[in-house]
Amino acid sequence: MADFRDLRIVIIGAGMGGLGAALAFAKKGFKNINVYETASNLGFVGAGIQMPPNVVRVLDRLGCWEEIEKDSTNVKETSIRQGSTNEELAHVYMPDMREKYGFPHCTGHRSSLAGGLYNGCLKESAIKFNFGTSLVKVLSWAPKPRILLKSRTQEEPFEVEADILLASDGIKSLTRTQMLSELGLTSEEGDTGQAAYRIMLHRDQMKHDPEMLALLDSDMVVRWIGERRHIIAYPVSGHNIYNLSTAHPDTNFAGATNATYTTRGEKKAMFEVFGTFCPLVQRMLDLVPEGEVCEWKLRIHKTLPTWVHGSAALLGDACHATLPHLNQGAAMAIEDGSVLAECVSRIPADKLDDAETITKTLKVFEMLRKPYTTTLVDLASHSGRVLHLGEGKAKEERDRLFRENGKSGVVPDKWASPDVQKMIYSHDCVKEVIEKFDEVFASIA
């Protein structure tokens, strides 16, 4: 093999991480990229999503941000409010995100982000999507990974060989489970004790309520907080949809969940969870049609002992699933793909068939990303604990800090805290590879 671009890249999963990885490898000139996805099509669904400057930087490099931005809301401010009274605890203005970090902070519909990535992939002849195809097992990890797949259109499973295998198969990753098992390691799932409702209200539903309409027409993210629960909300889809996502105790969650950790909820139960929240919140929740209440169990897993085995690597939720309180889950997954593509493109021509070099290259990806993503996962968990405080001295101190409105550089809601924003939004994941790859690669025994 004379050129890194000839390496056969196989990606398991076409979520945000898988799409971002496929497009990143194509943009680096790789010629053979196969994506295997269990679903028969992407069928873009989901709720709102935040796109902070660090991921917009990546999307812009990948050439798909212009399309995604057309349908996005450029966030200029955030209001943190007491859930029970709608009293504002803090109001943090952020009109200068583009000036500070080179890119805006936007909100949008998850389908717009995924669709923009997918459309970018469709323009690349090197990328082939294989829908309706599930991973059965990994047959070998090195020197050339071999996997067994099952297609809905074929009776018998079939084998595929790759030069590099990338598993973006989510929090229930089959690849991760098998990888760790064969290495004699374990992955501990962290039960967060939290669940979430995801709600999307349309303009037609809100237009008769001036208070709701003002929220829909704003460029503001609102967080209503209470003991052990909160709601975060913002406009998406060109200010035509108002997205609400909650976090609350999972006592109403069904005992037996399906593969996506979702269950059909009841409107009555949702009102009970947020029964102490203010009338504005109650009116919005009342707009949710009966029978359309869905609840998600929020799960994470503890820091993994490794992301790499042989010529295979995990990315996205497969290795660093996070709570949504920092709004970085999709961003981290998309960043992973660009870091991987940049790392793999640095394999020398005379080492492309050397399994040890490929493993070390993938370990550079892990060594660069794991400390960063672990910090963000921990910050998201910490922010959730602080937001959900009950009455007492800790809550009093939190509310005192809220009243300072970030003047000290710190806001208890880490998503809105200037110090945390600076750390995350100024992070250029590709630049880090360029600057540190050789040093980190040389440090690996």
DRENVEXTI-613133 format. One record per atom (N, C-alpha, C, CB): residue in one letter; x, z, y. Coordinates in steps of 0.2 Angstrom, whole numbers, plus 5000, padded with zeros to 4 digits. Atoms other than C-alpha are relative to their C-alpha. Glycine has a CB too. Layout:
<sites>
AXZY
...
</sites>
This chain:
<sites>
M500450004994
M500050005000
M500450005006
M499550065000
A499550014995
A500849945016
A499850045007
A500149935001
D500349984993
D499750025030
D499550054998
D499749945004
F500549945001
F498750185032
F499249975000
F500150055005
R500750035000
R497250075036
R499749984994
R500049945005
D500250035007
D497150015018
D499750064996
D500549974997
L500249945004
L496750195012
L499250004999
L500250075003
R500750005001
R495050205004
R499750075001
R499949984992
I500349944998
I494050345012
I499350004998
I500050005008
V500649995003
V492550415003
V499750065004
V500050014993
I500349944997
I491350535013
I499450014997
I499949985008
I500649985003
I490050635005
I499550035005
I500150054994
G500449974995
G488550665017
G500049965006
G500250075001
A500150034994
A487850575032
A499750045005
A499649934998
G500249964995
G487450715043
G500549995006
G500050084998
M499650014994
M488350745060
M500749994998
M499950055005
G499350005002
G489950775052
G500249944996
G500250064995
G499850075003
G489950625040
G499949945004
G499550004994
L500050064995
L489350505053
L500650005005
L499350005004
G499550004996
G490650565065
G500749994997
G500150075003
A499450025004
A492050555052
A500049934999
A500050044994
A500050075001
A491550385047
A500249955006
A499349974997
L499950044994
L491550315065
L500750015002
L499550025005
A499349994998
A493150405069
A500549964996
A500250084999
F499650045004
F494050325054
F500049935002
F499950024993
A500150074999
A493350155058
A500449995007
A499349985001
K499750014994
K493950175076
K500850005000
K499850055005
K499250005001
K495750215070
K500249944996
K500250064997
G499850065004
G495650045060
G500050004993
G500749995002
F500150005007
F495350105043
F499549954997
F499850074997
K500350055002
K494649965033
K499550014994
K500449944998
N500449995006
N493750045018
N499750075000
N500449994994
I500349934999
I492550185022
I499350004997
I499950025007
N500650005003
N491150225010
N499650075001
N500049994992
V500449944999
V489750355014
V499550004995
V499750005008
Y500549995005
Y488650425001
Y499650065002
Y500350024993
E500549964997
E487050505006
E499450014995
E499849985007
T500549995004
T485750584995
T499349975002
T499950084999
A500750024998
A484250545006
A500049925000
A499950025008
S500150075001
S483550365004
S500149975007
S499349994998
N499850024993
N483750345023
N500250065005
N499549955003
L499849944995
L484350445038
L499350035003
L500449985005
G500649974997
G482550465044
G500050065005
G499650034994
F499849954995
F483050555059
F499450045002
F500349965007
V500549954998
V482050715062
V500450065003
V499650024993
G499749944998
G482450885068
G499850015007
G500849995000
A500249974993
A482350975085
A500549985005
A499950075000
G499550014995
G483350985101
G500750024998
G499850035006
I499349995002
I485250995101
I500450005007
I500349954995
Q499650004994
Q486551045114
Q500649964999
Q500150075002
M499450045000
M487950925118
M500550025005
M499949925000
P499549974995
P489351025127
P500649955001
P500350064998
P499450054998
P490850935136
P500549994994
P500350035006
N499450015005
N492050965121
N499749944995
N500150064996
V500250055005
V490950855109
V499849935004
V499450024996
V500150064996
V490450735123
V500749965001
V499750015007
R499350035000
R492350695125
R500149964994
R500550065001
V499950045006
V492350645107
V499649944999
V499950054994
L500550055001
L490750545107
L500249945005
L499350035002
D499850054996
D491450455122
D500649964998
D500250035007
R499550035003
R493050415113
R499849954994
R500550054997
L500350045005
L492050345099
L499549955002
L499650054995
G500350054997
G491150235110
G499250005000
G500249934997
C500750005001
C489350295107
C499750055005
C499850034993
W500349964996
W489050415121
W499549975005
W500650045004
E500450034995
E488350295134
E499349994997
E500349935001
E500750005003
E486850265122
E499750065000
E500149964993
I500349935001
I486550445118
I499850035007
I500550054997
E500149974994
E486750495136
E499349985004
E500549995005
K500650034996
K485250385142
K499450044999
K499949934997
D500649965002
D484050505133
D500150075001
D499849984993
S499849935000
S484950665137
S499850035007
S500750014999
T500149964994
T484650805150
T500750035002
T499450054999
N499449984997
N486150845161
N499950085002
N500349965005
V500249934998
V486051045161
V500450025006
V500250044994
K499749984994
K486451115178
K500050085001
K499649975006
E500049934999
E485951295176
E499750034994
E499550025006
T500349975005
T485351425164
T499750075002
T500550024994
S500349944999
S484151575165
S499950044994
S499349985004
I500149955006
I484251725154
I499550055002
I500750034998
R500549964998
R482651825154
R499850054995
R499449955002
Q500349955004
Q481851975147
Q499449974997
Q499850075004
G500650035003
G480651915134
G499450035001
G500250004992
S500649975000
S479352045136
S499749995007
S500150074999
T500350004993
T479152025155
T500249935004
T500350055004
N499850064996
N479951855160
N500450015006
N499449965002
E499649984994
E481051955172
E500749974999
E500050075000
E499450045001
E482651855175
E500650065000
E500149955006
L499449965000
L484251955170
L500649975003
L500150024992
A499450034997
A485451825175
A499849935001
A500650004995
H500150084999
H485451645182
H500749985002
H499549995006
V499350035000
V487151555179
V499949935002
V500450014994
Y500050074998
Y487351395189
Y500649964997
Y500049995007
M499450045003
M488451255180
M499949935002
M499950014993
P500150074998
P488251105191
P500649965000
P499850005007
D499350044999
D490151055190
D500350004993
D500450045005
M499750015007
M490351035171
M500549945000
M499550004995
R499650075001
R490950855173
R500650015005
R499549945003
E499449994996
E492150905187
E500550044997
E499850035007
K499649955003
K492851045178
K500349974993
K499750074998
Y499850025007
Y492950965160
Y500149934999
Y499650044995
G500050075001
G492850785163
G499349974997
G500549984996
F500650025003
F491150775154
F499450055001
F500149994992
P500649954998
P489350845157
P499950044994
P499449965002
H500349965006
H488450975146
H499349985000
H500150085002
C500750035001
C486850895140
C499650034994
C500149924999
T500549995006
T485350925129
T499749944998
T499550065002
G500450065002
G484450805119
G499750014993
G500549944999
H500350005007
H483550765103
H500549994995
H499449954999
R499650015005
R484450785087
R500149934997
R499950054994
S500150075002
S483850605082
S500449965005
S499349984999
S499650044995
S484650535098
S500850004998
S499950025007
L499349995002
L486350605093
L500249974994
L500250085000
A499950035007
A486250555075
A500049935000
A499650034995
G500150084999
G485550385080
G500649975003
G499449995003
G499450034997
G486950355092
G500649994996
G500150045006
L499550005005
L488250395079
L499949954995
L500150074997
Y500250055005
Y487350295066
Y500149935003
Y499350014997
N499950064997
N487250145078
N500749985001
N499649995006
G499350025000
G489050155081
G500349984994
G500450065003
C499750025007
C489450155063
C499849934998
C499750054995
L500250065002
L488350005060
L500449945003
L499249995002
K499650054997
K489449905072
K500749994997
K500150015007
E499350005003
E490949935061
E499949974993
E500350075000
S500050045007
S491149815046
S500350044995
S500349935001
A499649965005
A492349945038
A499550054996
A500650035003
I500549955003
I490850065035
I499549984996
I499850055006
K500550025004
K489750055021
K499650064998
K500249964993
F500449945002
F488250175018
F499749984994
F499450015006
N500350015007
N487650205001
N499450065000
N500550014994
F500549954999
F485950295003
F499750014993
F499449985005
G500349995006
G484950374989
G500550014994
G499549954998
T499549995005
T486550424980
T500350075001
T500649945001
S499849935000
S487050604976
S500650014996
S499450044997
L499449975003
L488650684971
L499850044993
L500550045004
V500249965006
V488550744953
V500650054999
V500049954993
K499449965000
K490350814952
K500649965001
K500150034992
V499350034999
V492150784956
V500450004994
V500450045006
L499750015007
L493050714941
L500850025001
L499949934997
S499349984998
S494850734949
S500150005007
S500549954996
W499949994993
W495550794965
W500649965003
W500150075001
A499450034998
A497250704965
A500349974993
A500550055003
P499850034993
P498250594966
P499449965003
P500649964999
K500550044997
K496750484968
K499350034998
K500049924997
P500649965001
P495050584969
P499549954996
P499750035006
R500550035003
R493750524957
R499350045000
R500249974992
I500649975000
I491950564958
I499449974996
I499750015008
L500650035004
L490350544948
L499450015004
L499950044993
L500550014995
L488850484958
L499449984996
L500149965005
K500750025003
K486950464953
K499649965006
K499750064997
S500450044996
S485950324962
S499350004998
S500349935001
R500850005001
R484050324963
R499849934997
R499650015006
T500250075003
T484150134958
T500449994994
T500249955006
Q499750015006
Q485250154943
Q499950064995
Q500850005001
E500249955005
E484850244927
E500650054998
E499849974993
E499449975002
E486650294923
E500450025006
E500449964995
P499549984995
P487850394934
P500649955000
P500350074999
F499450054999
F489450294940
F500550045003
F499849935003
E499449974997
E491150334945
E500349965006
E500650014995
V499750034995
V492050304961
V500750035001
V499650005007
E499349984999
E493950314965
E500150005008
E500549974996
A499950004992
A494550354983
A500850025000
A499650055004
D499349984998
D496250384991
D499950075003
D500449955004
I500249944997
I495450525001
I499350015000
I500350005008
L500749985001
L493850614998
L499850065006
L499850034993
L500249954995
L492950705013
L499350024998
L500149975007
A500649975002
A491550825009
A499650035006
A500050054995
S500449974994
S490250845023
S499350014997
S500049945006
D500650005004
D488950895011
D499650075002
D500150004993
G500549954998
G488251045021
G500250074997
G499349994999
I499949935002
I488151235019
I499950014992
I499550045004
K500149995007
K487551215001
K500549954996
K499349984998
S499650055003
S489051104997
S500250004993
S500750005004
L499850005007
L489251054979
L500849994999
L499749944997
T499350015000
T491050994983
T500450075001
T500249955005
R499749944999
R491551164990
R499950054994
R499750045006
T500149955006
T490751264975
T500549984995
T499350004998
Q499650035005
Q491651154963
Q500850015001
Q499949934998
M499350004998
M493351154972
M500250075000
M500149985008
L499849935000
L493451344974
L500050034993
L499550045005
S500149985007
S492851374956
S500649984996
S499449974997
E499450025004
E494251264949
E500750035003
E500049925001
L499449964998
L495551354960
L500050074999
L500049995008
G500049935002
G494951524954
G499850045006
G500650024997
L500249974994
L494251564971
L499250005001
L500349965006
T500749994999
T492551614978
T499849995007
T499750074998
S500350004993
S491451584993
S499550045001
S499849925002
E500549954999
E490451725000
E499549985005
E500350075001
E500550024995
E488851675008
E499850065004
E499449974997
G500249954996
G488451785023
G499350005002
G500450005007
D500750004998
D486651835024
D499950035007
D499650044995
T500149984993
T486251845043
T499450045001
T500049945004
G500649964999
G484551925041
G499649975005
G500250075002
Q500450034995
Q483951795053
Q499749944998
Q500549985006
A500350065001
A482751655053
A499849965006
A499350014995
A500250034993
A482151525066
A499449954999
A500749955002
Y500550054999
Y480651425071
Y500349955005
Y499350035003
R499750064996
R481051255079
R499349975002
R500549964997
I500650034997
I479651195091
I500149955005
I499650065003
M499950064995
M479451035101
M499349995003
M500349944997
L500750014996
L478051025114
L500149945004
L499950075004
H500050064996
H477650865122
H499750015007
H499649944996
R500250004993
R477250825140
R499250015000
R500249945004
D500750005000
D475450795136
D499750074999
D499749954995
Q500249935002
Q475250975129
Q500150045006
Q500450024994
M499749954995
M476151055144
M499749985007
M500750005000
K500150024993
K475550955159
K499450035004
K499849925000
H500549964997
H474051065163
H500250075002
H499350004996
D499849944999
D475051215165
D500650005005
D500250044994
P499550014995
P476151215181
P500650044999
P499850025007
E499449965002
E477351355175
E500449964994
E499850074998
M499750045005
M477651255159
M500349935003
M499549984994
L499850074998
L477851085168
L500650015004
L499449975005
A499449994996
A479151165180
A500650004995
A499950065004
L499450005004
L480251205165
L500149934997
L499850054994
L499950065003
L479951035157
L500449955005
L499449974998
D499750054995
D480550945173
D500650035003
D499549995006
S499449984997
S482051055176
S500649984996
S499950085000
D499450015004
D483851035171
D500350074998
D500549965005
M499849935001
M483851215165
M499950024993
M499650055004
V500149975007
V484151305148
V499750075002
V500750004996
V500349934999
V483051465147
V500150044993
V499350005002
R499949965006
R483451605135
R499650065001
R500750024998
W500449944999
W482051745133
W500350044994
W499349984999
I499749955005
I482851895124
I499650064999
I500750015002
G500349945002
G482152045115
G500450034994
G499349994999
E499649965005
E482652175102
E499949964993
E499750074999
R499950045007
R483252075086
R499749935000
R499650044995
R500350065000
R482451915092
R500149975007
R499350004999
H499950044993
H482651775106
H499749934999
H500750005003
I500250075000
I482051605111
I500449965005
I499249995002
I499650044995
I483151475119
I499649935000
I500749984997
A500450054998
A482251325127
A500349955005
A499350025002
Y499750054995
Y482651165136
Y499749934999
Y500849995000
P500350075000
P481950985140
P500549954996
P499849985007
V499750065003
V482450835129
V499649945001
V500250024993
S500350075000
S482050655127
S499749985007
S499450004995
G500250024994
G482050615145
G499450045004
G499749935000
H500549954997
H481050775150
H499349994998
H500049995008
N500650015003
N479650725139
N499850044995
N499949934998
I500149955005
I479850855126
I500450065002
I500349974993
Y499749934999
Y480151045128
Y500250034993
Y499650045004
N499749975006
N481251115114
N500050075000
N500649964998
L500049935001
L481051295108
L500350014994
L499450045002
S499749975006
S482251375095
S500050075000
S500749964999
T500049925000
T482051555090
T500550024995
T499350024998
A499749975005
A483051675081
A499750074999
A500850015002
H500349945001
H482251825073
H500150034993
H499249995001
P500049975006
P482151945058
P499749954995
P499850074999
D500350045005
D481851845042
D499550034995
D500549964996
T500549965004
T480551965035
T499449954998
T499750065004
N500550045002
N479251825035
N500249944996
N499649985006
F499750065003
F480351705026
F499750004992
F500749995000
A500350005007
A479651645009
A500650024995
A499849934998
G499549975005
G480551724994
G500449944997
G499750044995
A499750065003
A480951554986
A500149955005
A499649984993
T499950064995
T481751424997
T500249944997
T500550025005
N499850065003
N482051244994
N500749985002
N499549945002
A499350024999
A483651154996
A500350005007
A500249934997
T499850014993
T483651145014
T499950075004
T499649955004
Y500149934997
Y483251335017
Y499450005005
Y500650025003
T500650004996
T481551295025
T499450024996
T499949935003
T500649985003
T479851355022
T499449985005
T500050074997
R500550014996
R478151315029
R499850075003
R499449974997
G500249934997
G477651465041
G499350005002
G500550015006
E500749994997
E476051535048
E500050015007
E499750054996
K500149984993
K475551535066
K499950075002
K499549955003
K500149934999
K474951705064
K500650045000
K499450034995
A499449975001
A476551765058
A500549995006
A500449984993
M499650024995
M477451675072
M499850055006
M500049935002
F500349964994
F476351765085
F500250084999
F499350005001
E499849935002
E476751935076
E500750015002
E499850024993
V499249994999
V478651905078
V500150005007
V500449944997
F499950004993
F478451865096
F499450035004
F500249935003
G500649974997
G476951975100
G500150045007
G499750044995
T499849964994
T477852075113
T500349965006
T500550064999
F499750044995
F478451925123
F499549985005
F500349944997
C500450014994
C477751875140
C499549954999
C500549985006
P500650045000
P476151775143
P500249925000
P499550015005
L499850075000
L477151615147
L500249984993
L500649995005
V499850025006
V477951615130
V499450004995
V500550064997
Q500550005005
Q476351655121
Q499649945001
Q499550065002
R500450064998
R475451505130
R500449944996
R500049995007
M499750055004
M476851395123
M500050004993
M500850005002
L500149995007
L476751465106
L499349984997
L500250074998
D500750025002
D474951435106
D499949935000
D499550035005
L500150085001
L475151245108
L500349974994
L500449975006
V499850025007
V475951235091
V499449994996
V500650054997
P500650015004
P474651155080
P500150044993
P499949934998
E500049965006
E474151265065
E500249954994
E499350034998
G499750045006
G475051195049
G500649975002
G499449954999
E499350034998
E476551135059
E500550055002
E499949955006
V499549954999
V477451295059
V500550004995
V499750075001
C499550005005
C479151285050
C500550055002
C500349924999
E499549954999
E480451415048
E500649994996
E499750074998
W499450025003
W482251395044
W500450074999
W500449955004
K499649945001
K483351535036
K500749985003
K500050024992
L499350024997
L484951545046
L500550034995
L500050035007
R499549975005
R486451565034
R500749975003
R499949974993
I499350024999
I488351555036
I500350024993
I500350045006
H499649975005
H489751585024
H500650035003
H500149954994
K499449974997
K491251695026
K500649955000
K500250064996
T499450045000
T492951615030
T500349984993
T500550035005
L499850035006
L493451505016
L500850014999
L499949934999
P499349995001
P495151535007
P500449935001
P500250034993
T499750074999
T495551345008
T499449955001
T500449984994
W500550064999
W494651185014
W500349944996
W500049985008
V499750065003
V495851075004
V500250014993
V500649985005
H499750005007
H496251034986
H500249934999
H499450024995
G499850075002
G497250884981
G500049955006
G499749974994
S500150054995
S496750734991
S499350005003
S500149934998
A500749994998
A495050804996
A500050065005
A499550024994
A500149954995
A494450905011
A499350015002
A500449985007
L500649984998
L492950995017
L499949995008
L499850074998
L500150004992
L492250975035
L499350025002
L500149935003
G500749984998
G490751035045
G499750064997
G499549944999
D500349945003
D489551155038
D500250024993
D499249995000
A499749985007
A490351145021
A500550055000
A500349934997
C499549954999
C491751245028
C500050055005
C500749975000
H500149954994
H491251335044
H499350005003
H500549985005
A500750004998
A489351345045
A500050065005
A499550014994
T500049954995
T488851445060
T499350025002
T500449985006
L500649994996
L487451535069
L499949965006
L499950075001
P500150054994
P486651425083
P500150035007
P499449974999
H500049974993
H486951555097
H500549985005
H500150074999
L499550034995
L488451465104
L499949935001
L500750024997
N500250075000
N487751295101
N500649954999
N499749985007
Q499450045002
Q489351225093
Q500049974993
Q500650045001
G500050025007
G488851185075
G500149934999
G499450024997
A499950085001
A488650995077
A500649985003
A499449975003
A499450024996
A490050985090
A500650014995
A500150045006
M499549995004
M491251065078
M500149954994
M500050074997
A500050045006
A490750955063
A500249935003
A499349994997
I499850074997
I490950795074
I500750005002
I499649985006
E499350004999
E492650855080
E500450004994
E500150075004
D499650005007
D493250885062
D500149934998
D499650034995
G499950075002
G493050695059
G500549975004
G499349965000
S499550034996
S494050645073
S500750034999
S499950015008
V499349975002
V495450765069
V500349984993
V499950085000
L499850035007
L495450705051
L500349935001
L499450004995
A499750074999
A495650525056
A500650005004
A499449965004
E499350004997
E497050565068
E500550024996
E499950055007
C499549985005
C497950665055
C500249954995
C499850074997
V499950055006
V497750535041
V500449945003
V499349984997
S499750064997
S498250395053
S500850015001
S499749985006
R499349984999
R499950485054
R500450004994
R500150065004
I499650005006
I500450465036
I500549945000
I499550004994
P499550065000
P502050355035
P499849954994
P500750034999
A500250065005
A501850185026
A500350024993
A500349945003
D499749995007
D503050245012
D499850064997
D500850005001
K500349945003
K502050395009
K499350004998
K500250065004
L500750015001
L500350325007
L499750014993
L499849935002
D500249985007
D500350344988
D500350064997
D500349944996
D499749935002
D501250514988
D499450055001
D500650015004
A500549955000
A499950644983
A500150065004
A499850024993
E499849944996
E500950784991
E499949995007
E500750024998
T500050014992
T501050705008
T499350005002
T500349935001
I500750004998
I499150675008
I499750075000
I499649964995
T500249935000
T498850855003
T500250045006
T500250044994
K499849974994
K499950915017
K499749985006
K500849995000
T500450024995
T499150805029
T499350035001
T500049925000
L500749965000
L497450875025
L500150075002
L499649994994
K499949934999
K498151045026
K500250015008
K500650034996
V499950004993
V498751005044
V499350015004
V500449945003
F500749994997
F496850975048
F499850074999
F499649954996
E500249945001
E496451135041
E500350065004
E500050034992
M499749954996
M497751235050
M499949995007
M500849994998
L500150004993
L497351165066
L499350025002
L500149925002
R500749994999
R495451185064
R499850074998
R499649954997
K500349945002
K495151345055
K500150065005
K500450024993
P500049954995
P495751465068
P499549995005
P500750015003
Y500550024995
Y494751375081
Y499350014998
Y500149935003
T500749995002
T493151365071
T499850074998
T499949954994
T500249935001
T493251535065
T499950045006
T500650034996
T500149964994
T493451605082
T499349985003
T500549985006
L500650024998
L491851505087
L499450034996
L499949935001
V500549975004
V490851565072
V499950075001
V500249994992
D500049934998
D491351745076
D499650015006
D500750034999
L500349994993
L490851725094
L499249995000
L500349955005
A500750015001
A489151655089
A499750064997
A499949934996
S500349945003
S488851805078
S500050065005
S500350024993
H499949944995
H489451925091
H499449995006
H500750005003
S500450014995
S488351845104
S499350014998
S500049925003
G500749995003
G486751855093
G499950085000
G500049974993
R500049935000
R487152045091
R499850035007
R500650034997
V500149974993
V487252075110
V499349985002
V500649975004
L500650034997
L485751965114
L499450044997
L499949934998
H500649975004
H484652065101
H500050085000
H500149984993
L499949924999
L485152245107
L499350035001
L500550025005
G500649964998
G483752375107
G500150055006
G499750034994
E499949964994
E483552505120
E500550054999
E499350055001
G499449965001
G485052615123
G500549985005
G500350004993
K499550014995
K486652625133
K500449934999
K500550064999
A499750075001
A487352465125
A499649955004
A500149984993
K500450054997
K485852365131
K500150015008
K499350014998
E499949984993
E486052455148
E500649965003
E500050075002
E499350034998
E487852395150
E499949924999
E500650034995
R500150075000
R487352225144
R499649975006
R499749984993
D500450024994
D486052205157
D500350015007
D499350045000
R499650004994
R487252265170
R500449945001
R500450075000
L499650065000
L488452125166
L499649945001
L500450004993
F500550064998
F486952005166
F499949995007
F499450004996
R500250004993
R486552055184
R500649975004
R499850075002
E499450034996
E488352005189
E500049935000
E500650034997
N500150075000
N487851825185
N500749964999
N499749985007
G499350035001
G489651785179
G500550015005
G499849934999
K499550004994
K490451835195
K500750034997
K499750055005
S499449975003
S491751935184
S500349954995
S499950074997
G499850055005
G491951775173
G499850024993
G500850015000
V500249995007
V491051855159
V499250015000
V500350074997
V500849995000
V489151845154
V499950024992
V499749935001
P500149985007
P488551935138
P499749954996
P499550065000
D500250065004
D487751775132
D500649955000
D499349975003
K499350035000
K489351695127
K499949925001
K500350014993
W500150074998
W488551515128
W500149995007
W499349984997
A500050014993
A488351545147
A500650035003
A499450035003
S499549964997
S489951645150
S500649955002
S500350054995
P499550044997
P491251555161
P500750004996
P500150015007
D499450005004
D492751615151
D500049974993
D500250084999
V500150045007
V492051555134
V499949935001
V499450034997
Q500050074998
Q491551395142
Q500649965001
Q499549995006
K499450034999
K493251365148
K500449994994
K500450045005
M499650005007
M494051405131
M499849944996
M499950064997
I500350055004
I492851285122
I500049935003
I499350024998
Y500250074997
Y492451145134
Y500749965002
Y499650015006
S499450034998
S494251115139
S500449984994
S500450045005
H499750025006
H494751095121
H500049934998
H499850054994
D499950075002
D495350925116
D500349994993
D500449955005
C499850005007
C495350915097
C500549954998
C499450004996
V499550065002
V496250745096
V500750015004
V499749945002
K499449984997
K497550795109
K500450054997
K499950025008
E499749955004
E497950945099
E500449974994
E499550064998
V499750045006
V498350835084
V500649975003
V499549964996
I499550044998
I499450725094
I500650045002
I499849965007
E499449954998
E500450875101
E500350044995
E499750045006
K499849955005
K500550985086
K500149974993
K499550055000
F500050025007
F500450875070
F500750004997
F499849925000
D499350005003
D502350855067
D500250074999
D500549965005
E499749935000
E502751035070
E499650044994
E499850045006
V500449975005
V501251095059
V500249974993
V499350005001
F499950045006
F501650965045
F500750034997
F500049925001
A499449975002
A503451025045
A500050074997
A500549995005
S500049935002
S502951205043
S499750014993
S499650045005
I500349995007
I502051175026
I500549994995
I499449955000
A499550005006
A503051215011
A499949954995
A500050074997
</sites>
